[in-house]
Amino acid sequence: MRIKSLYSFLIGIAYAVQSIGIPVGVVTVKPYQLLAITLVYKTSFKKVLLAITVFMLSHALLVVFFNGQVTFDLAAYVFTIMIVVYSYLLLFELKRSFGVVLMANSFLYFIGVALYLYALYSGDYVNIHHDVSERSDLVNRISSFVFFDGTRVRYNGFALDPNFYSFYVNILFGIALCLSYIHKFHLSRLFVLMSAISVMLTLSRVGVVSFLVLLVAWGWVGSGNIKRLGVLVALGVATTLIGAASIYMGRSLFSYEDVGDSRLWVWFFHLKNAWENGVGYMGQGLTFDVVRYLNGDIFHKSTHNTVLYSIYCFGFGITAVFILMWLKRLFSLILSGMSERSLLLIALHLVYAMSLLTLDLMFTVPFYLYMVFCYMYPAKTRNKF
């Protein structure tokens, strides 16, 4: 039993520590990558893994056939497979050892916040845009917990990016909410509290709003418990206040001073560029850097939108299929009768979409963790485990 608990604890810890790794040659291997490599033999989804591999190879061949070229970034393909493997491992351990996995994340959340406060107190942080050439330079350093761009201070968490980290916390929190309701698991108050603190300190607008959506859904489902509802209202008010205070921070949808700095312009330009550069229905293949397809003299910004990122990698056709699959699940959940279970799943589904529309999340664990969750828990059945 102790060995199983330790294994579950390690699986849980690996989810949180995204910016901590072991230097190996010219790359830094992350804990979840090591777990995926060493524990893949334990998985019971070899057929699924084989299907993913076949899909990737088939897509690469189709890109070559239709477009005459492919950006075969081997590291991106291998990295994606490892993420999918780890996502399955994590979800299975959540089902088997729910409390242990969440305890591991609560522990890391506490450590991260403590290190963030220590870095602020000691002044051990750097200007993210001027003092380091790449964010990866901050790996395994205390200063990595603070996002400081010269004027604003935010909590980076373990992801080297406050917006990314809020996505990590929100997706695990949302999946934990759903599992606790479906399987009658006990959801630790410490986990809820540390999740709330972690998201709010990031000052991520989408992250804060997403967490509030999950809280409202949870409060509605548990409205029979007055004490719980009171806690949720208090957390909701605090989250709303911090969200409102952060509206002026970061890049806005519209920028009247510099149109090139607005998100809408970034999205429009990437969509226009993808169409004009012949991305077509099949895309150019998986790659870590879609900016390579841009004319750097005119524009040099990442997509800040996973749907647009998917268009570059998989083309308009396959991306449209992904969008239809998302809509199909949403409508299936709505048509299932708006039960308490459906309400939680809908909230998580919307939070996932809000994050994908504002960030490049193609190569993050929670991006695939939610896909695995959807596969394991179809909309019209109680669960598939």
Secondary structure in CASP SS format (residue, H / E / C, confidence):
PFRMAT SS
TARGET T0000
AUTHOR 0000-0000-0000
METHOD secondary structure of the structure
MODEL  1
M C 1.00
R H 1.00
I H 1.00
K H 1.00
S H 1.00
L H 1.00
Y H 1.00
S H 1.00
F H 1.00
L H 1.00
I H 1.00
G H 1.00
I H 1.00
A H 1.00
Y H 1.00
A H 1.00
V C 1.00
Q C 1.00
S C 1.00
I C 1.00
G C 1.00
I E 1.00
P E 1.00
V E 1.00
G C 1.00
V C 1.00
V E 1.00
T E 1.00
V E 1.00
K C 1.00
P H 1.00
Y H 1.00
Q H 1.00
L H 1.00
L H 1.00
A H 1.00
I H 1.00
T H 1.00
L H 1.00
V H 1.00
Y H 1.00
K H 1.00
T C 1.00
S C 1.00
F C 1.00
K H 1.00
K H 1.00
V H 1.00
L H 1.00
L H 1.00
A H 1.00
I H 1.00
T H 1.00
V H 1.00
F H 1.00
M H 1.00
L H 1.00
S H 1.00
H H 1.00
A H 1.00
L H 1.00
L H 1.00
V H 1.00
V H 1.00
F H 1.00
F H 1.00
N H 1.00
G C 1.00
Q C 1.00
V C 1.00
T C 1.00
F C 1.00
D C 1.00
L H 1.00
A H 1.00
A H 1.00
Y H 1.00
V H 1.00
F H 1.00
T H 1.00
I H 1.00
M H 1.00
I H 1.00
V H 1.00
V H 1.00
Y H 1.00
S H 1.00
Y H 1.00
L H 1.00
L H 1.00
L H 1.00
F H 1.00
E H 1.00
L H 1.00
K H 1.00
R H 1.00
S C 1.00
F H 1.00
G H 1.00
V H 1.00
V H 1.00
L H 1.00
M H 1.00
A H 1.00
N H 1.00
S H 1.00
F H 1.00
L H 1.00
Y H 1.00
F H 1.00
I H 1.00
G H 1.00
V H 1.00
A H 1.00
L H 1.00
Y H 1.00
L H 1.00
Y H 1.00
A H 1.00
L H 1.00
Y H 1.00
S H 1.00
G C 1.00
D C 1.00
Y C 1.00
V C 1.00
N E 1.00
I C 1.00
H C 1.00
H C 1.00
D C 1.00
V C 1.00
S C 1.00
E C 1.00
R H 1.00
S H 1.00
D H 1.00
L H 1.00
V C 1.00
N C 1.00
R C 1.00
I H 1.00
S H 1.00
S H 1.00
F H 1.00
V E 1.00
F E 1.00
F E 1.00
D C 1.00
G C 1.00
T C 1.00
R C 1.00
V E 1.00
R E 1.00
Y E 1.00
N C 1.00
G C 1.00
F C 1.00
A C 1.00
L C 1.00
D C 1.00
P H 1.00
N H 1.00
F H 1.00
Y H 1.00
S H 1.00
F H 1.00
Y H 1.00
V H 1.00
N H 1.00
I H 1.00
L H 1.00
F H 1.00
G H 1.00
I H 1.00
A H 1.00
L H 1.00
C H 1.00
L H 1.00
S H 1.00
Y H 1.00
I H 1.00
H C 1.00
K C 1.00
F C 1.00
H C 1.00
L C 1.00
S C 1.00
R H 1.00
L H 1.00
F H 1.00
V H 1.00
L H 1.00
M H 1.00
S H 1.00
A H 1.00
I H 1.00
S H 1.00
V H 1.00
M H 1.00
L H 1.00
T H 1.00
L C 1.00
S C 1.00
R H 1.00
V H 1.00
G H 1.00
V H 1.00
V H 1.00
S H 1.00
F H 1.00
L H 1.00
V H 1.00
L H 1.00
L H 1.00
V H 1.00
A H 1.00
W H 1.00
G H 1.00
W H 1.00
V H 1.00
G C 1.00
S C 1.00
G C 1.00
N C 1.00
I H 1.00
K H 1.00
R H 1.00
L H 1.00
G H 1.00
V H 1.00
L H 1.00
V H 1.00
A H 1.00
L H 1.00
G H 1.00
V H 1.00
A H 1.00
T H 1.00
T H 1.00
L H 1.00
I H 1.00
G H 1.00
A H 1.00
A H 1.00
S C 1.00
I C 1.00
Y C 1.00
M C 1.00
G C 1.00
R C 1.00
S C 1.00
L C 1.00
F C 1.00
S C 1.00
Y C 1.00
E C 1.00
D C 1.00
V H 1.00
G H 1.00
D H 1.00
S C 1.00
R H 1.00
L H 1.00
W H 1.00
V H 1.00
W H 1.00
F H 1.00
F H 1.00
H H 1.00
L H 1.00
K H 1.00
N H 1.00
A H 1.00
W H 1.00
E H 1.00
N C 1.00
G C 1.00
V C 1.00
G C 1.00
Y C 1.00
M C 1.00
G C 1.00
Q C 1.00
G C 1.00
L C 1.00
T C 1.00
F C 1.00
D C 1.00
V H 1.00
V H 1.00
R H 1.00
Y H 1.00
L C 1.00
N C 1.00
G C 1.00
D C 1.00
I C 1.00
F C 1.00
H C 1.00
K C 1.00
S C 1.00
T C 1.00
H C 1.00
N C 1.00
T H 1.00
V H 1.00
L H 1.00
Y H 1.00
S H 1.00
I H 1.00
Y H 1.00
C H 1.00
F H 1.00
G H 1.00
F H 1.00
G H 1.00
I H 1.00
T H 1.00
A H 1.00
V H 1.00
F H 1.00
I H 1.00
L H 1.00
M H 1.00
W H 1.00
L H 1.00
K H 1.00
R H 1.00
L H 1.00
F H 1.00
S H 1.00
L H 1.00
I H 1.00
L H 1.00
S C 1.00
G C 1.00
M C 1.00
S C 1.00
E H 1.00
R H 1.00
S H 1.00
L H 1.00
L H 1.00
L H 1.00
I H 1.00
A H 1.00
L H 1.00
H H 1.00
L H 1.00
V H 1.00
Y H 1.00
A H 1.00
M H 1.00
S H 1.00
L H 1.00
L C 1.00
T C 1.00
L C 1.00
D C 1.00
L C 1.00
M C 1.00
F C 1.00
T C 1.00
V H 1.00
P H 1.00
F H 1.00
Y H 1.00
L H 1.00
Y H 1.00
M H 1.00
V H 1.00
F H 1.00
C H 1.00
Y H 1.00
M H 1.00
Y C 1.00
P C 1.00
A C 1.00
K C 1.00
T C 1.00
R C 1.00
N C 1.00
K C 1.00
F C 1.00
END
